[in-house]
Structure formats: structure tokens, C-alpha cells
Amino acid sequence: MEQEKYKAFVLWGHAIAQQEELLAPERYAASGTITQDNKFIEASGVLGLFDTEREAQEAGLAWARAWVDAHL
């Protein structure tokens, strides 16, 4: 989980490990969460599957920044 402060919000990028088949390489589902003053504001659904944990976290953070920009 990656966190960043953006404007008046705290954004979280999540990477959830996914493995569809026993011999398949692990992939990561991305999602994002937005909080403000320790209160939940919004969360995405699954944003897609990524090959690395870092890519998934970045996708979650990008979604959260876009959500904040669209709602201010």
C-alpha cells in the first residue's frame, strides 16, 4: 500500500496479489482509496491487473488524484 498527501486529502494506492492458476505468475489488482481527516471519502473498484506491485499502487494513486481533481 502506497500513501501520498494530495491537496487536502490522503490518497492510498493498493496492490492486491492475484494468482489465477498455480503455475501462473503473480499479478496485482489495483485500487485506490481517498480519506480526509481520517475519514473515508471514496474508493475505486478494481482498476485493472498489473505485473508489478508498484504499477498497481501507482494506478490506484492516479485514480485517486483524478477523483479529487474532478470533485473540487
N, C-alpha and C positions, 0 to 999 in steps of 0.2 A: 504494500500500500504506500502510495506516494502522496504527500501533502504539500500544498502551497497556499499562501495567502494571496488573494486577488481582490482588489478594491476592498469592500467591507466584509468579504466572505472568506471562509476557509474551504478549499476545494480538496477533494480526495480522488485519486485515481486508483482503481482496484484492478488487480490481475488475479483471476480465479483459474487455477490449474484445471485443465480438461484433458482427458485421455480416453478417446473413444474405443480404441482397441488395445489389447495387451501389448502388442509389439509396435504400435504407432508411437511416433514421437509426441511428447507432451506439448500441448499448445495452451494458450491462455485466453480466456474470455475477459473482455474489458468492460468496465462500468465506471460511472462517476457519481459522486455524492457532493452536495453543497450544504454547508452549515453556516450559521451566523450566530454569534454569541452563544455557542454550544447548543444551538437548536437546529434540528433538521429542517432544511428548506426544500430540497428536491433531490431525486436520484434518477439515474437513467436505468433503462433495462440493459440487456446485453448489447454492446455496441459492435461486436464482431469478435472473431478469433484471430490471435496473433501468435507469431512464432516465438517471441520473447516476452518475458515478464515486463521488461522496460517499455516495449512498444505498447502493450496493453495498458499500462499505467498512464503513459503519455496520451493515449486515445481517450481515456477517462477524464484526464485533466483538460484536454482540448474541448471535449463536450461540455464540461462544467464552465469553462471560460466563455464559450459561446452562449450558454444558457444565461449566464449573468449579464453578458452584453445585450442580449435580446430582451431582458426583463428589467433593465434600469431606465 
